[in-house]
Amino acid sequence: MQALLGADSAAFFEALQGNPPVSIRLSSSKKALPPYDFTLQVPWCDSGRCLAQRPVFTLDPLLHGGAYYVQEAASMALSQVARQLLQKEELRALDLCASPGGKTTLLADFLPQDSLLVANEAIRSRVGALTENVTKWGNPHVLVTNNDPKDFAQLPGFFDAIFVDAPCSGEGMFRKDKGAVGAWSEAGVQLCRERQRRIVADVWSALKAGGYLVYTTCTFNVKENEENVLWMLNELGASSAKLEMKREWGITPTDELKLRLSKELHGYRFFPHKTLGEGFFVAVLQKTSGNESSSLLRRQDKAPKVASTIPHELRRWLLNPNDFVFVRAEHQVKAVPAHIHRWASMAARRLNVVQEGIAVAELKGSDCVPCAALALSTALNPGAFPTVDLDLRRAQQLLKKESIDGMPQRKGFELVRYSGLPLGFIKNLGARCNNLYPQEWRIRMNLRPLNGFEAAP
């Protein structure tokens, strides 16, 4: 770092000893505003906010309702990539290393409306967190998959944009996670560099000619950043795209580091002594060789499956049911946006799909039981169900999947909300009610009489 930053290195090392800033990103479609003290807006992201202190986010129902996402400020710079390079029309995008979902939820907000976004995680144990966060964010245009990068070779030229947040040595997390310091080694850096090249090479054929691959890491060294980008430019057939980053943001362009690698290489670094947030690197490559679009897209593929009959009441549960195709999988009915159904089905036949569209209902005998995903979806028709507004304590009881105090004595499925934001469903039986919040999502933290969102000791 001394060689890279020169006289600036002392300020860099001093910054690593400080406290990391706390930042969140607000949903563009769910307007419930969390009750925190915001110190400032993240300069490169309109919906990013910094907090004066870190609350216990787990206890805030608005987090679970998808009103905001807790995200490191520097990584919100992907909003600039989307706005500057990916706004011409709806597109097909892949977030290749997506868990736990920060960049996926950002892209769901900043990509052109009605784009298909595939959120992939190769490690099976990490897929659950990704699926939960995607569901809570509520955008029905996201497909969650569990595949190795090489599996996407089955979709040649399919994607207009691929985002690779490559597994790295984690130097950018040294201030935030002291365990990252002990885990670091020079051998680890070399191992990461080779793995990053393999990942990009494996997925490269799935990008159409003229499309963009966005390469990011949360590390500082040149081996995993600029040297890898230069390798991609030379070996894969690509040019380096330039972004407009305002000087007052404090972001460091690669050409200011005097690395003498290539004048055609454009990368952007976030150093903790100069910018808001932790360490981050981003570079955008535009594919210059290969077919403009996949022959896969031009041929007739099998017609996607559509449910022949579904209970009519389910259509009423969606705000604009004609915009969706209903698909039945065993006892569950899903709704997939109609204009992406062909593309989603084409991907689903070649990939291990964990989730697509909106899980609308479980069919149990004569009952159509609404799914929690429907309550959290931006496609929900809020007038389709009686609603119950909960205070903080009762909302936390819902999220812990406990019995909820003081519910009205009536019968039927009801939508429960906190501060006007839907959280899930209950089945009211009159004398009592069944809490339908998903077991795997329940919060396990002990509660006590609360002052804001303090944790129990």
C-alpha positions as CSV (number, residue, x, y, z in Angstrom):
1,M,0.0,0.0,0.0
2,Q,2.9,2.3,0.6
3,A,4.1,1.6,-2.9
4,L,0.6,2.2,-4.3
5,L,-0.3,5.3,-2.4
6,G,3.1,6.9,-1.6
7,A,2.7,9.9,0.7
8,D,-1.0,9.2,1.0
9,S,-0.4,5.8,2.7
10,A,-0.1,7.2,6.2
11,A,-3.7,8.7,6.0
12,F,-4.8,5.3,4.6
13,F,-3.4,3.3,7.5
14,E,-4.9,5.8,10.0
15,A,-8.3,5.5,8.4
16,L,-8.2,1.7,8.9
17,Q,-8.1,2.3,12.7
18,G,-11.3,4.3,12.7
19,N,-14.9,3.2,12.9
20,P,-16.7,2.2,9.7
21,P,-19.6,4.3,8.7
22,V,-23.1,2.9,8.8
23,S,-25.2,3.2,5.7
24,I,-28.5,1.9,4.3
25,R,-30.2,2.1,0.9
26,L,-33.9,3.0,0.7
27,S,-36.3,1.1,-1.6
28,S,-37.5,3.0,-4.6
29,S,-40.9,1.4,-4.4
30,K,-41.7,1.0,-0.7
31,K,-41.9,4.5,0.8
32,A,-41.9,3.7,4.5
33,L,-39.0,5.8,6.0
34,P,-37.1,4.3,8.9
35,P,-36.9,6.5,12.0
36,Y,-33.1,7.0,12.1
37,D,-30.9,10.1,12.2
38,F,-29.4,10.4,8.8
39,T,-26.1,12.3,8.7
40,L,-25.9,12.6,4.9
41,Q,-26.8,11.1,1.5
42,V,-24.4,8.7,-0.2
43,P,-23.1,11.1,-2.9
44,W,-23.1,8.6,-5.8
45,C,-26.4,6.9,-4.9
46,D,-29.7,8.9,-4.5
47,S,-31.2,6.3,-2.2
48,G,-28.2,5.8,0.0
49,R,-28.1,7.3,3.5
50,C,-25.6,7.3,6.3
51,L,-26.7,6.9,9.9
52,A,-25.4,8.7,13.0
53,Q,-25.1,5.4,14.8
54,R,-25.8,1.7,14.2
55,P,-29.1,0.5,15.6
56,V,-30.1,-3.2,16.0
57,F,-31.5,-3.6,12.5
58,T,-32.8,-7.0,13.3
59,L,-35.5,-5.6,15.6
60,D,-36.8,-3.1,13.0
61,P,-39.9,-4.4,11.1
62,L,-39.2,-2.0,8.3
63,L,-36.0,-3.9,7.4
64,H,-38.0,-7.1,7.2
65,G,-40.6,-5.4,5.1
66,G,-38.1,-4.4,2.5
67,A,-38.2,-0.6,3.1
68,Y,-34.4,-0.5,3.1
69,Y,-31.3,-2.6,2.8
70,V,-28.2,-2.3,5.0
71,Q,-25.4,-1.9,2.5
72,E,-21.8,-0.7,2.5
73,A,-21.8,2.8,0.9
74,A,-19.0,2.2,-1.7
75,S,-20.7,-0.8,-3.3
76,M,-23.7,1.5,-4.0
77,A,-21.6,2.9,-6.8
78,L,-23.1,0.2,-9.1
79,S,-26.1,2.6,-9.3
80,Q,-23.8,4.8,-11.4
81,V,-22.9,1.9,-13.8
82,A,-26.6,1.2,-14.3
83,R,-27.5,4.8,-14.9
84,Q,-24.6,5.7,-17.2
85,L,-24.4,2.5,-19.3
86,L,-27.6,0.5,-19.0
87,Q,-30.6,2.7,-19.4
88,K,-31.4,2.3,-23.2
89,E,-34.1,-0.3,-22.8
90,E,-35.2,-3.2,-20.7
91,L,-32.5,-5.9,-20.6
92,R,-31.4,-9.2,-19.3
93,A,-28.8,-9.0,-16.5
94,L,-26.9,-11.5,-14.3
95,D,-25.7,-10.9,-10.8
96,L,-23.3,-13.9,-10.8
97,C,-22.0,-13.9,-7.1
98,A,-25.1,-12.4,-5.6
99,S,-25.5,-13.5,-1.9
100,P,-26.6,-12.0,0.4
101,G,-28.4,-9.7,-2.1
102,G,-27.1,-6.2,-1.6
103,K,-26.2,-5.6,-5.3
104,T,-29.2,-7.6,-6.5
105,T,-31.6,-5.4,-4.7
106,L,-29.8,-2.3,-5.9
107,L,-29.9,-3.5,-9.5
108,A,-33.6,-4.3,-9.2
109,D,-34.2,-0.6,-8.4
110,F,-31.7,0.9,-10.9
111,L,-31.9,-1.2,-14.0
112,P,-34.6,-0.2,-16.6
113,Q,-38.1,-1.1,-15.5
114,D,-39.2,-4.6,-16.5
115,S,-35.7,-6.0,-17.0
116,L,-35.0,-9.6,-16.2
117,L,-32.5,-9.9,-13.4
118,V,-31.0,-13.4,-12.6
119,A,-29.4,-13.5,-9.1
120,N,-27.1,-16.4,-8.8
121,E,-25.2,-17.9,-5.9
122,A,-22.9,-20.9,-6.4
123,I,-22.6,-21.9,-2.8
124,R,-25.8,-23.7,-1.7
125,S,-25.6,-22.7,2.0
126,R,-25.7,-19.0,0.9
127,V,-28.8,-19.3,-1.3
128,G,-31.3,-19.0,1.5
129,A,-30.2,-15.5,2.6
130,L,-30.2,-14.4,-1.1
131,T,-33.7,-15.7,-1.7
132,E,-35.1,-14.2,1.5
133,N,-33.6,-10.7,0.7
134,V,-34.8,-10.8,-2.9
135,T,-38.3,-11.8,-1.7
136,K,-38.5,-9.0,0.9
137,W,-37.4,-6.5,-1.6
138,G,-40.5,-7.4,-3.6
139,N,-39.4,-7.0,-7.2
140,P,-41.1,-9.8,-9.3
141,H,-38.6,-9.6,-12.2
142,V,-35.8,-11.4,-10.3
143,L,-34.9,-15.1,-10.9
144,V,-32.8,-16.7,-8.1
145,T,-30.5,-19.5,-9.2
146,N,-27.9,-21.8,-7.7
147,N,-25.3,-22.6,-10.3
148,D,-21.6,-22.7,-10.9
149,P,-20.4,-19.9,-13.3
150,K,-19.6,-22.5,-16.0
151,D,-23.2,-23.5,-16.2
152,F,-24.1,-20.2,-17.8
153,A,-22.3,-21.3,-21.0
154,Q,-25.6,-23.0,-21.8
155,L,-27.0,-19.5,-22.4
156,P,-24.5,-18.1,-25.0
157,G,-25.0,-14.4,-25.7
158,F,-28.1,-14.3,-23.5
159,F,-27.2,-11.4,-21.1
160,D,-26.8,-7.7,-21.9
161,A,-25.0,-7.2,-18.6
162,I,-23.2,-9.5,-16.2
163,F,-22.1,-8.3,-12.7
164,V,-19.2,-10.2,-11.1
165,D,-18.6,-9.3,-7.5
166,A,-15.6,-11.6,-7.4
167,P,-14.6,-13.5,-4.2
168,C,-11.5,-11.8,-3.1
169,S,-8.9,-11.4,-0.3
170,G,-11.1,-8.9,1.5
171,E,-8.6,-6.2,2.2
172,G,-11.3,-3.6,1.9
173,M,-13.0,-5.2,5.0
174,F,-10.0,-4.8,7.3
175,R,-11.6,-1.9,9.2
176,K,-15.0,-3.5,9.4
177,D,-14.0,-7.1,10.1
178,K,-10.8,-7.7,12.1
179,G,-11.0,-11.4,11.3
180,A,-10.3,-10.5,7.7
181,V,-6.8,-9.3,8.8
182,G,-5.9,-12.7,10.3
183,A,-7.3,-14.6,7.3
184,W,-5.1,-12.6,4.8
185,S,-2.0,-14.0,3.2
186,E,0.1,-13.4,0.0
187,A,-0.8,-17.0,-1.1
188,G,-4.4,-16.1,-0.6
189,V,-4.1,-13.1,-2.9
190,Q,-2.7,-15.3,-5.6
191,L,-5.3,-18.0,-5.1
192,C,-8.1,-15.3,-5.4
193,R,-6.6,-13.9,-8.5
194,E,-6.6,-17.2,-10.3
195,R,-10.1,-18.0,-9.1
196,Q,-11.4,-14.6,-10.3
197,R,-10.0,-15.2,-13.8
198,R,-11.6,-18.6,-13.9
199,I,-15.0,-17.2,-12.9
200,V,-15.0,-14.4,-15.5
201,A,-13.7,-16.8,-18.3
202,D,-16.4,-19.3,-17.4
203,V,-19.3,-16.8,-17.7
204,W,-17.9,-14.8,-20.6
205,S,-19.7,-16.7,-23.4
206,A,-23.1,-15.8,-21.7
207,L,-22.5,-12.1,-22.4
208,K,-23.6,-10.9,-25.8
209,A,-21.2,-8.8,-28.0
210,G,-21.5,-5.2,-27.1
211,G,-22.7,-6.2,-23.6
212,Y,-21.0,-5.1,-20.4
213,L,-19.3,-7.1,-17.7
214,V,-19.0,-5.2,-14.4
215,Y,-16.1,-6.5,-12.3
216,T,-15.9,-5.6,-8.6
217,T,-13.9,-6.6,-5.6
218,C,-13.6,-5.3,-2.0
219,T,-9.8,-5.5,-2.0
220,F,-6.9,-3.0,-2.6
221,N,-4.1,-5.0,-4.2
222,V,-3.3,-4.5,-7.9
223,K,-3.1,-8.3,-8.6
224,E,-6.8,-8.8,-8.0
225,N,-7.9,-5.5,-9.5
226,E,-6.1,-3.8,-12.4
227,E,-3.9,-6.8,-13.4
228,N,-6.9,-9.0,-13.6
229,V,-8.8,-6.4,-15.7
230,L,-5.8,-6.1,-18.1
231,W,-5.8,-9.9,-18.4
232,M,-9.5,-9.8,-19.3
233,L,-8.9,-7.1,-21.9
234,N,-6.1,-9.0,-23.6
235,E,-7.4,-12.6,-23.3
236,L,-11.2,-12.3,-23.7
237,G,-11.8,-9.7,-26.3
238,A,-13.0,-6.5,-24.6
239,S,-12.6,-2.8,-24.2
240,S,-12.5,-0.8,-21.0
241,A,-15.6,1.5,-20.5
242,K,-15.1,4.8,-18.8
243,L,-17.5,6.1,-16.1
244,E,-18.1,9.7,-15.1
245,M,-17.2,10.0,-11.4
246,K,-17.4,13.5,-9.8
247,R,-14.1,14.6,-8.3
248,E,-15.7,15.8,-5.1
249,W,-16.8,12.2,-4.4
250,G,-13.2,11.3,-3.6
251,I,-13.1,8.2,-5.9
252,T,-9.6,7.4,-7.3
253,P,-9.4,6.5,-11.0
254,T,-6.8,3.9,-11.8
255,D,-4.8,6.3,-14.1
256,E,-4.1,8.5,-11.1
257,L,-2.1,5.7,-9.5
258,K,0.5,5.6,-12.2
259,L,0.6,1.8,-12.4
260,R,1.9,1.9,-16.0
261,L,-0.3,-1.0,-17.0
262,S,-2.3,0.4,-19.9
263,K,-3.7,3.8,-20.7
264,E,-6.8,2.0,-22.0
265,L,-7.7,0.5,-18.7
266,H,-10.3,2.4,-16.6
267,G,-10.9,1.3,-13.0
268,Y,-12.2,3.2,-10.0
269,R,-11.1,2.7,-6.4
270,F,-12.7,3.6,-3.1
271,F,-10.1,4.2,-0.4
272,P,-11.4,4.7,3.2
273,H,-9.2,7.9,3.8
274,K,-10.7,9.6,0.7
275,T,-14.3,8.3,0.2
276,L,-17.3,7.3,2.2
277,G,-17.3,3.5,3.0
278,E,-14.9,0.7,2.9
279,G,-12.5,-0.5,0.2
280,F,-14.0,-1.2,-3.2
281,F,-12.9,-1.5,-6.8
282,V,-15.0,-1.4,-10.0
283,A,-14.2,-1.7,-13.7
284,V,-16.5,-2.2,-16.7
285,L,-15.6,-4.2,-19.7
286,Q,-17.5,-4.1,-23.0
287,K,-17.4,-7.3,-25.0
288,T,-16.0,-6.7,-28.5
289,S,-16.1,-10.2,-30.1
290,G,-18.7,-12.9,-30.6
291,N,-22.3,-12.8,-31.8
292,E,-24.4,-9.7,-31.1
293,S,-27.1,-11.9,-29.6
294,S,-27.5,-15.6,-29.1
295,S,-28.9,-17.9,-31.7
296,L,-30.6,-19.4,-28.7
297,L,-32.8,-16.3,-28.6
298,R,-33.7,-16.4,-32.3
299,R,-34.9,-20.0,-32.5
300,Q,-38.2,-21.3,-31.3
301,D,-37.9,-22.8,-27.8
302,K,-40.5,-24.9,-26.0
303,A,-43.5,-22.9,-25.0
304,P,-43.3,-22.0,-21.3
305,K,-45.6,-23.8,-18.9
306,V,-48.8,-21.9,-17.9
307,A,-51.3,-23.0,-15.4
308,S,-54.5,-24.1,-17.2
309,T,-56.8,-23.4,-14.2
310,I,-56.2,-21.5,-11.0
311,P,-58.7,-20.3,-8.4
312,H,-60.1,-17.0,-9.8
313,E,-59.7,-15.2,-6.5
314,L,-55.9,-15.3,-6.9
315,R,-56.1,-12.9,-9.8
316,R,-57.7,-10.4,-7.5
317,W,-54.8,-10.6,-5.1
318,L,-52.5,-8.8,-7.7
319,L,-52.7,-5.2,-8.6
320,N,-52.5,-5.8,-12.3
321,P,-53.1,-9.5,-12.9
322,N,-53.1,-9.2,-16.7
323,D,-49.4,-8.3,-16.5
324,F,-48.6,-11.8,-15.1
325,V,-48.6,-15.4,-16.2
326,F,-49.7,-17.9,-13.5
327,V,-47.7,-21.0,-13.1
328,R,-48.6,-24.0,-10.9
329,A,-45.9,-26.1,-9.4
330,E,-47.4,-28.9,-7.4
331,H,-49.5,-27.2,-4.6
332,Q,-48.1,-23.7,-5.2
333,V,-49.2,-21.0,-7.6
334,K,-46.7,-18.5,-8.8
335,A,-47.1,-15.3,-10.9
336,V,-44.3,-14.4,-13.4
337,P,-44.3,-11.1,-15.2
338,A,-45.7,-11.9,-18.7
339,H,-43.1,-9.9,-20.7
340,I,-40.2,-11.8,-19.2
341,H,-41.8,-15.2,-19.0
342,R,-40.2,-16.5,-22.1
343,W,-36.7,-15.5,-21.1
344,A,-37.2,-16.7,-17.5
345,S,-38.5,-20.1,-18.8
346,M,-35.6,-20.4,-21.2
347,A,-33.1,-19.8,-18.4
348,A,-35.0,-22.1,-16.1
349,R,-34.7,-25.1,-18.5
350,R,-30.9,-24.8,-18.3
351,L,-30.2,-23.6,-14.7
352,N,-31.1,-24.7,-11.2
353,V,-33.8,-22.2,-10.4
354,V,-34.6,-21.7,-6.7
355,Q,-37.2,-18.9,-7.2
356,E,-39.0,-17.1,-10.0
357,G,-41.7,-14.5,-9.9
358,I,-44.0,-14.2,-6.9
359,A,-45.2,-17.2,-4.8
360,V,-48.9,-16.2,-4.6
361,A,-50.6,-19.0,-2.8
362,E,-50.4,-22.5,-1.4
363,L,-53.3,-24.7,-2.3
364,K,-54.4,-26.7,0.8
365,G,-57.7,-28.6,0.2
366,S,-60.3,-25.9,-0.4
367,D,-58.1,-23.2,1.0
368,C,-55.9,-20.8,-1.0
369,V,-53.4,-19.8,1.6
370,P,-51.6,-16.5,0.7
371,C,-47.8,-16.7,0.7
372,A,-45.6,-14.3,2.6
373,A,-43.9,-13.4,-0.7
374,L,-47.2,-11.9,-1.9
375,A,-47.5,-9.6,1.1
376,L,-43.9,-8.3,0.4
377,S,-44.3,-8.0,-3.4
378,T,-44.7,-4.7,-5.1
379,A,-47.4,-6.4,-7.2
380,L,-49.7,-7.0,-4.2
381,N,-53.3,-5.5,-4.5
382,P,-53.5,-4.0,-1.0
383,G,-57.3,-3.9,-1.2
384,A,-57.6,-7.6,-1.6
385,F,-57.4,-8.4,2.1
386,P,-58.6,-6.9,5.4
387,T,-55.6,-5.2,7.0
388,V,-54.4,-5.1,10.6
389,D,-51.9,-2.4,11.6
390,L,-49.5,-3.4,14.3
391,D,-47.4,-1.4,16.8
392,L,-43.7,-2.2,17.2
393,R,-44.1,-4.8,19.9
394,R,-46.8,-6.8,18.0
395,A,-44.9,-6.5,14.7
396,Q,-41.9,-8.0,16.5
397,Q,-44.2,-10.8,17.7
398,L,-45.1,-11.5,14.1
399,L,-41.5,-11.6,13.0
400,K,-40.6,-14.0,15.9
401,K,-43.5,-16.2,14.7
402,E,-45.2,-15.9,18.1
403,S,-48.8,-15.4,19.1
404,I,-49.8,-11.8,18.5
405,D,-51.6,-9.9,21.3
406,G,-54.8,-8.0,20.9
407,M,-55.9,-9.1,17.4
408,P,-59.5,-8.3,16.3
409,Q,-62.0,-11.2,16.6
410,R,-63.0,-12.0,13.1
411,K,-62.3,-14.8,10.6
412,G,-60.3,-15.1,7.5
413,F,-56.9,-14.3,6.0
414,E,-55.6,-10.8,6.9
415,L,-52.7,-8.7,5.8
416,V,-50.6,-7.3,8.7
417,R,-48.7,-4.0,8.4
418,Y,-46.3,-1.9,10.3
419,S,-46.2,1.9,9.6
420,G,-48.3,1.1,6.5
421,L,-45.8,-1.4,5.2
422,P,-47.0,-5.0,4.6
423,L,-45.1,-7.7,6.6
424,G,-47.1,-10.9,6.1
425,F,-50.3,-12.7,6.7
426,I,-52.3,-14.2,9.6
427,K,-55.3,-16.5,9.5
428,N,-57.8,-15.1,12.0
429,L,-59.9,-17.8,13.6
430,G,-61.9,-15.5,15.8
431,A,-60.8,-16.4,19.3
432,R,-57.1,-16.7,18.1
433,C,-55.0,-16.3,15.0
434,N,-52.4,-18.4,13.2
435,N,-49.1,-16.5,12.5
436,L,-48.2,-17.4,8.8
437,Y,-44.8,-15.8,8.9
438,P,-42.2,-18.2,7.4
439,Q,-40.5,-20.3,10.0
440,E,-37.1,-19.9,8.3
441,W,-37.3,-16.1,8.5
442,R,-38.2,-15.7,12.1
443,I,-36.0,-13.5,14.2
444,R,-34.3,-15.3,17.1
445,M,-33.1,-12.4,19.2
446,N,-34.6,-12.0,22.7
447,L,-36.9,-9.1,23.2
448,R,-37.5,-6.9,26.2
449,P,-39.3,-3.6,26.7
450,L,-37.7,-1.6,23.9
451,N,-36.3,1.9,23.6
452,G,-36.1,2.2,19.9
453,F,-34.3,-0.8,18.5
454,E,-32.0,-1.7,21.4
455,A,-31.0,-5.3,21.8
456,A,-31.5,-7.4,24.9
457,P,-28.3,-7.9,26.8
